[in-house]
């Protein structure tokens, strides 16, 4: 391979690695936050605990609200 192709390959590999690391860490963080929220809701022990503990800031987001089973 030429020097240019090697440089492109290394930079592409680095970009993919960084991107995958950021995506995986974001998914883990979101999952951890949802686990904590679910546990707090379960500790409250009533049906509307989610609405009271974590109210939505805007009315437009209410239709996209995540339902917990």
N, CA, C and O atoms as CSV, one atom per row, in Angstrom:
chain,resi,resn,atom,element,x,y,z
A,1,UNK,N,N,0.839,-1.188,0.000
A,1,UNK,CA,C,0.000,0.000,0.000
A,1,UNK,C,C,0.877,1.243,0.000
A,1,UNK,O,O,1.999,1.258,0.507
A,2,UNK,N,N,0.327,2.244,-0.574
A,2,UNK,CA,C,1.058,3.500,-0.562
A,2,UNK,C,C,0.851,4.191,0.771
A,2,UNK,O,O,-0.010,3.813,1.565
A,3,UNK,N,N,1.640,5.186,0.992
A,3,UNK,CA,C,1.570,5.932,2.246
A,3,UNK,C,C,0.203,6.601,2.421
A,3,UNK,O,O,-0.332,6.656,3.528
A,4,UNK,N,N,-0.345,7.102,1.333
A,4,UNK,CA,C,-1.636,7.789,1.380
A,4,UNK,C,C,-2.757,6.813,1.754
A,4,UNK,O,O,-3.614,7.135,2.578
A,5,UNK,N,N,-2.748,5.623,1.149
A,5,UNK,CA,C,-3.773,4.633,1.452
A,5,UNK,C,C,-3.684,4.160,2.903
A,5,UNK,O,O,-4.705,3.944,3.556
A,6,UNK,N,N,-2.471,4.004,3.395
A,6,UNK,CA,C,-2.283,3.590,4.781
A,6,UNK,C,C,-2.820,4.651,5.730
A,6,UNK,O,O,-3.473,4.326,6.722
A,7,UNK,N,N,-2.555,5.887,5.440
A,7,UNK,CA,C,-3.044,6.983,6.281
A,7,UNK,C,C,-4.569,7.038,6.276
A,7,UNK,O,O,-5.189,7.245,7.319
A,8,UNK,N,N,-5.165,6.856,5.119
A,8,UNK,CA,C,-6.632,6.849,5.019
A,8,UNK,C,C,-7.213,5.690,5.804
A,8,UNK,O,O,-8.212,5.856,6.504
A,9,UNK,N,N,-6.605,4.525,5.699
A,9,UNK,CA,C,-7.078,3.346,6.412
A,9,UNK,C,C,-6.981,3.531,7.927
A,9,UNK,O,O,-7.908,3.176,8.655
A,10,UNK,N,N,-5.882,4.077,8.395
A,10,UNK,CA,C,-5.707,4.319,9.839
A,10,UNK,C,C,-6.711,5.346,10.345
A,10,UNK,O,O,-7.299,5.159,11.410
A,11,UNK,N,N,-6.913,6.418,9.605
A,11,UNK,CA,C,-7.852,7.452,10.049
A,11,UNK,C,C,-9.293,6.936,10.025
A,11,UNK,O,O,-10.089,7.288,10.895
A,12,UNK,N,N,-9.628,6.115,9.047
A,12,UNK,CA,C,-10.968,5.539,8.979
A,12,UNK,C,C,-11.207,4.580,10.144
A,12,UNK,O,O,-12.280,4.583,10.747
A,13,UNK,N,N,-10.217,3.774,10.452
A,13,UNK,CA,C,-10.318,2.849,11.582
A,13,UNK,C,C,-10.470,3.615,12.890
A,13,UNK,O,O,-11.278,3.231,13.736
A,14,UNK,N,N,-9.716,4.679,13.068
A,14,UNK,CA,C,-9.806,5.486,14.281
A,14,UNK,C,C,-11.179,6.145,14.402
A,14,UNK,O,O,-11.754,6.200,15.489
A,15,UNK,N,N,-11.695,6.637,13.293
A,15,UNK,CA,C,-13.013,7.277,13.311
A,15,UNK,C,C,-14.111,6.277,13.669
A,15,UNK,O,O,-15.014,6.597,14.442
A,16,UNK,N,N,-14.038,5.087,13.118
A,16,UNK,CA,C,-15.033,4.052,13.431
A,16,UNK,C,C,-14.940,3.648,14.896
A,16,UNK,O,O,-15.964,3.449,15.549
A,17,UNK,N,N,-13.733,3.526,15.415
A,17,UNK,CA,C,-13.538,3.152,16.816
A,17,UNK,C,C,-14.109,4.208,17.754
A,17,UNK,O,O,-14.817,3.877,18.705
A,18,UNK,N,N,-13.810,5.459,17.496
A,18,UNK,CA,C,-14.312,6.543,18.348
A,18,UNK,C,C,-15.830,6.623,18.271
A,18,UNK,O,O,-16.492,6.790,19.296
A,19,UNK,N,N,-16.382,6.507,17.088
A,19,UNK,CA,C,-17.831,6.568,16.916
A,19,UNK,C,C,-18.520,5.435,17.646
A,19,UNK,O,O,-19.520,5.652,18.330
A,20,UNK,N,N,-18.000,4.235,17.509
A,20,UNK,CA,C,-18.624,3.096,18.203
A,20,UNK,C,C,-18.506,3.239,19.708
A,20,UNK,O,O,-19.437,2.883,20.430
A,21,UNK,N,N,-17.386,3.748,20.203
A,21,UNK,CA,C,-17.224,3.963,21.640
A,21,UNK,C,C,-18.249,4.969,22.166
A,21,UNK,O,O,-18.858,4.747,23.212
A,22,UNK,N,N,-18.437,6.061,21.451
A,22,UNK,CA,C,-19.399,7.083,21.866
A,22,UNK,C,C,-20.818,6.522,21.852
A,22,UNK,O,O,-21.585,6.776,22.780
A,23,UNK,N,N,-21.179,5.771,20.826
A,23,UNK,CA,C,-22.520,5.198,20.741
A,23,UNK,C,C,-22.778,4.192,21.858
A,23,UNK,O,O,-23.839,4.217,22.483
A,24,UNK,N,N,-21.825,3.316,22.110
A,24,UNK,CA,C,-21.992,2.304,23.150
A,24,UNK,C,C,-22.068,2.948,24.526
A,24,UNK,O,O,-22.884,2.535,25.350
A,25,UNK,N,N,-21.242,3.946,24.790
A,25,UNK,CA,C,-21.288,4.600,26.099
A,25,UNK,C,C,-22.601,5.363,26.280
A,25,UNK,O,O,-23.127,5.421,27.391
A,26,UNK,N,N,-23.130,5.940,25.221
A,26,UNK,CA,C,-24.423,6.618,25.308
A,26,UNK,C,C,-25.557,5.653,25.593
A,26,UNK,O,O,-26.457,5.953,26.378
A,27,UNK,N,N,-25.510,4.497,24.956
A,27,UNK,CA,C,-26.544,3.475,25.188
A,27,UNK,C,C,-26.470,2.969,26.621
A,27,UNK,O,O,-27.499,2.799,27.275
A,28,UNK,N,N,-25.248,2.727,27.116
A,28,UNK,CA,C,-25.086,2.254,28.498
A,28,UNK,C,C,-25.586,3.289,29.501
A,28,UNK,O,O,-26.234,2.941,30.488
A,29,UNK,N,N,-25.283,4.556,29.245
A,29,UNK,CA,C,-25.711,5.611,30.151
A,29,UNK,C,C,-27.237,5.711,30.181
A,29,UNK,O,O,-27.832,5.845,31.250
A,30,UNK,N,N,-27.860,5.646,29.019
A,30,UNK,CA,C,-29.313,5.720,28.947
A,30,UNK,C,C,-29.956,4.539,29.666
A,30,UNK,O,O,-30.944,4.707,30.381
A,31,UNK,N,N,-29.397,3.346,29.475
A,31,UNK,CA,C,-29.921,2.152,30.133
A,31,UNK,C,C,-29.792,2.262,31.655
A,31,UNK,O,O,-30.705,1.883,32.388
A,32,UNK,N,N,-28.649,2.786,32.127
A,32,UNK,CA,C,-28.434,2.945,33.567
A,32,UNK,C,C,-29.429,3.954,34.160
A,32,UNK,O,O,-29.964,3.730,35.246
A,33,UNK,N,N,-29.674,5.053,33.454
A,33,UNK,CA,C,-30.620,6.063,33.930
A,33,UNK,C,C,-32.029,5.485,33.980
A,33,UNK,O,O,-32.757,5.720,34.944
A,34,UNK,N,N,-32.422,4.731,32.954
A,34,UNK,CA,C,-33.750,4.122,32.944
A,34,UNK,C,C,-33.910,3.101,34.064
A,34,UNK,O,O,-34.991,2.987,34.642
A,35,UNK,N,N,-32.852,2.359,34.380
A,35,UNK,CA,C,-32.908,1.397,35.486
A,35,UNK,C,C,-33.164,2.112,36.808
A,35,UNK,O,O,-33.980,1.667,37.615
A,36,UNK,N,N,-32.462,3.221,37.024
A,36,UNK,CA,C,-32.636,3.990,38.261
A,36,UNK,C,C,-34.048,4.556,38.326
A,36,UNK,O,O,-34.686,4.508,39.377
A,37,UNK,N,N,-34.536,5.086,37.221
A,37,UNK,CA,C,-35.887,5.636,37.207
A,37,UNK,C,C,-36.918,4.560,37.479
A,37,UNK,O,O,-37.853,4.784,38.248
A,38,UNK,N,N,-36.769,3.398,36.867
A,38,UNK,CA,C,-37.719,2.318,37.098
A,38,UNK,C,C,-37.724,1.886,38.546
A,38,UNK,O,O,-38.783,1.595,39.103
A,39,UNK,N,N,-36.539,1.838,39.173
A,39,UNK,CA,C,-36.467,1.443,40.570
A,39,UNK,C,C,-37.122,2.489,41.470
A,39,UNK,O,O,-37.811,2.133,42.425
A,40,UNK,N,N,-36.917,3.772,41.179
A,40,UNK,CA,C,-37.552,4.819,41.973
A,40,UNK,C,C,-39.071,4.767,41.828
A,40,UNK,O,O,-39.800,4.974,42.798
A,41,UNK,N,N,-39.538,4.494,40.630
A,41,UNK,CA,C,-40.977,4.390,40.400
A,41,UNK,C,C,-41.536,3.183,41.153
A,41,UNK,O,O,-42.607,3.267,41.755
A,42,UNK,N,N,-40.823,2.077,41.120
A,42,UNK,CA,C,-41.274,0.876,41.829
A,42,UNK,C,C,-41.283,1.102,43.336
A,42,UNK,O,O,-42.152,0.579,44.033
A,43,UNK,N,N,-40.332,1.871,43.845
A,43,UNK,CA,C,-40.285,2.150,45.281
A,43,UNK,C,C,-41.457,3.012,45.731
A,43,UNK,O,O,-41.916,2.889,46.867
A,44,UNK,N,N,-41.941,3.876,44.858
A,44,UNK,CA,C,-43.088,4.722,45.215
A,44,UNK,C,C,-44.343,3.888,45.400
A,44,UNK,O,O,-45.113,4.123,46.332
A,45,UNK,N,N,-44.556,2.917,44.522
A,45,UNK,CA,C,-45.634,1.967,44.712
A,45,UNK,C,C,-47.012,2.403,44.266
A,45,UNK,O,O,-47.998,1.807,44.699
A,46,UNK,N,N,-47.128,3.395,43.439
A,46,UNK,CA,C,-48.441,3.734,42.912
A,46,UNK,C,C,-48.356,4.029,41.428
A,46,UNK,O,O,-47.286,4.300,40.883
A,47,UNK,N,N,-49.518,3.968,40.787
A,47,UNK,CA,C,-49.605,3.960,39.334
A,47,UNK,C,C,-49.081,5.230,38.662
A,47,UNK,O,O,-48.465,5.148,37.600
A,48,UNK,N,N,-49.309,6.380,39.250
A,48,UNK,CA,C,-48.933,7.638,38.611
A,48,UNK,C,C,-47.572,8.144,39.071
A,48,UNK,O,O,-47.257,9.320,38.888
A,49,UNK,N,N,-46.774,7.287,39.655
A,49,UNK,CA,C,-45.466,7.708,40.166
A,49,UNK,C,C,-44.584,8.258,39.050
A,49,UNK,O,O,-43.850,9.223,39.262
A,50,UNK,N,N,-44.649,7.666,37.885
A,50,UNK,CA,C,-43.809,8.134,36.774
A,50,UNK,C,C,-44.170,9.565,36.397
A,50,UNK,O,O,-43.277,10.383,36.173
A,51,UNK,N,N,-45.448,9.880,36.322
A,51,UNK,CA,C,-45.876,11.233,35.952
A,51,UNK,C,C,-45.476,12.261,37.006
A,51,UNK,O,O,-45.181,13.410,36.679
A,52,UNK,N,N,-45.468,11.851,38.257
A,52,UNK,CA,C,-45.144,12.787,39.335
A,52,UNK,C,C,-43.630,12.949,39.478
A,52,UNK,O,O,-43.143,14.068,39.640
A,53,UNK,N,N,-42.890,11.854,39.421
A,53,UNK,CA,C,-41.447,11.922,39.601
A,53,UNK,C,C,-40.722,12.503,38.395
A,53,UNK,O,O,-39.749,13.240,38.554
A,54,UNK,N,N,-41.184,12.180,37.197
A,54,UNK,CA,C,-40.510,12.617,35.978
A,54,UNK,C,C,-41.515,13.265,35.023
A,54,UNK,O,O,-41.847,12.684,33.989
A,55,UNK,N,N,-41.999,14.461,35.358
A,55,UNK,CA,C,-42.958,15.109,34.456
A,55,UNK,C,C,-42.273,15.564,33.168
A,55,UNK,O,O,-41.096,15.925,33.169
A,56,UNK,N,N,-43.021,15.540,32.085
A,56,UNK,CA,C,-42.488,15.988,30.805
A,56,UNK,C,C,-42.495,17.504,30.774
A,56,UNK,O,O,-43.436,18.133,31.257
A,57,UNK,N,N,-41.453,18.093,30.212
A,57,UNK,CA,C,-41.304,19.537,30.230
A,57,UNK,C,C,-42.171,20.248,29.203
A,57,UNK,O,O,-42.490,21.426,29.365
A,58,UNK,N,N,-42.551,19.543,28.155
A,58,UNK,CA,C,-43.313,20.166,27.095
A,58,UNK,C,C,-44.488,19.271,26.709
A,58,UNK,O,O,-44.381,18.045,26.742
A,59,UNK,N,N,-45.581,19.878,26.351
A,59,UNK,CA,C,-46.755,19.108,25.956
A,59,UNK,C,C,-46.524,18.337,24.666
A,59,UNK,O,O,-47.102,17.267,24.478
A,60,UNK,N,N,-45.695,18.857,23.781
A,60,UNK,CA,C,-45.473,18.193,22.504
A,60,UNK,C,C,-44.747,16.861,22.683
A,60,UNK,O,O,-44.879,15.981,21.832
A,61,UNK,N,N,-43.989,16.688,23.757
A,61,UNK,CA,C,-43.260,15.443,23.970
A,61,UNK,C,C,-44.117,14.378,24.628
A,61,UNK,O,O,-43.699,13.222,24.697
A,62,UNK,N,N,-45.273,14.717,25.101
A,62,UNK,CA,C,-46.119,13.752,25.799
A,62,UNK,C,C,-46.571,12.612,24.898
A,62,UNK,O,O,-46.772,11.494,25.371
A,63,UNK,N,N,-46.731,12.880,23.615
A,63,UNK,CA,C,-47.157,11.808,22.719
A,63,UNK,C,C,-46.033,10.817,22.450
A,63,UNK,O,O,-46.293,9.707,21.983
A,64,UNK,N,N,-44.783,11.198,22.736
A,64,UNK,CA,C,-43.650,10.302,22.542
A,64,UNK,C,C,-43.204,9.650,23.848
A,64,UNK,O,O,-42.130,9.052,23.914
A,65,UNK,N,N,-44.011,9.765,24.862
A,65,UNK,CA,C,-43.670,9.264,26.196
A,65,UNK,C,C,-43.457,7.752,26.162
A,65,UNK,O,O,-44.209,7.014,25.525
A,66,UNK,N,N,-42.427,7.318,26.854
A,66,UNK,CA,C,-42.103,5.891,26.925
A,66,UNK,C,C,-43.006,5.257,27.966
A,66,UNK,O,O,-43.145,5.770,29.076
A,67,UNK,N,N,-43.615,4.148,27.605
A,67,UNK,CA,C,-44.488,3.418,28.533
A,67,UNK,C,C,-43.667,2.325,29.208
A,67,UNK,O,O,-42.934,1.587,28.550
A,68,UNK,N,N,-43.796,2.234,30.503
A,68,UNK,CA,C,-43.112,1.194,31.273
A,68,UNK,C,C,-44.092,0.129,31.655
A,68,UNK,O,O,-45.168,0.430,32.173
A,69,UNK,N,N,-43.744,-1.114,31.409
A,69,UNK,CA,C,-44.616,-2.239,31.752
A,69,UNK,C,C,-44.128,-2.926,32.985
A,69,UNK,O,O,-44.735,-3.899,33.430
